[in-house]
């Protein structure tokens, strides 16, 4: 009997994702529901904590995503897990672009709408509440799709990736920006100390949420990064998947073509 190694590897990777990390594993509710409630709870302080705890590096990462998307010539862009719309706002710097941002958290979207109003970008960016695993759009709608620090929060990664593939135009690019694990031993030790002790403590004090910034390092540790994510993306139907580590491997930018 012939053994399909690629199929076996795909099954192995899927098994890794069969028990998703939840913000509060002690509560018997779905990851999706917990993620929605978590982001609703921290939405008021999310922007401050996001920029403060990343030391502002997150802004540079979003600029890189915008440049890679602009290189494809994309004009109609979907930003999945848009949060408070930071990446959508950055993408609006692409001339003649229009961006649809979706997120499961109404609280995060409300904060994003305030920023869009202040920047007078209402004609360029539209935000709506939607589930990343059940996108309310027709097939082959968008020139490009972006997700920044959101795929870790999908309850079912396969469903979310296939939905993005469905609404992406043929030849369009999916850009995924996600946290990863540094390889340098010294830097990795500093990184994990910060991630496991400093970040959760500050996050809990400022956001008043006991789980959000404990869940973050746990979800990063469990995420199938690098070649594993590349193999998964290809198994879901994407082609020409490339990835590059940013800032000593703290985050990784994946580019997947339909």
Secondary structure as UniProt FT lines:
FT   HELIX           5..16
FT   TURN            23..26
FT   HELIX           31..53
FT   TURN            54..56
FT   HELIX           57..71
FT   TURN            72..73
FT   STRAND          76..80
FT   TURN            83..84
FT   HELIX           86..91
FT   TURN            92..93
FT   TURN            95..96
FT   STRAND          98..103
FT   HELIX           106..118
FT   TURN            119..120
FT   TURN            122..124
FT   STRAND          125..129
FT   TURN            132..133
FT   TURN            139..140
FT   STRAND          142..148
FT   HELIX           151..153
FT   HELIX           157..167
FT   STRAND          168..179
FT   HELIX           185..193
FT   HELIX           194..198
FT   HELIX           199..207
FT   HELIX           212..222
FT   HELIX           227..235
FT   TURN            236..237
FT   STRAND          239..246
FT   TURN            247..250
FT   STRAND          251..257
//
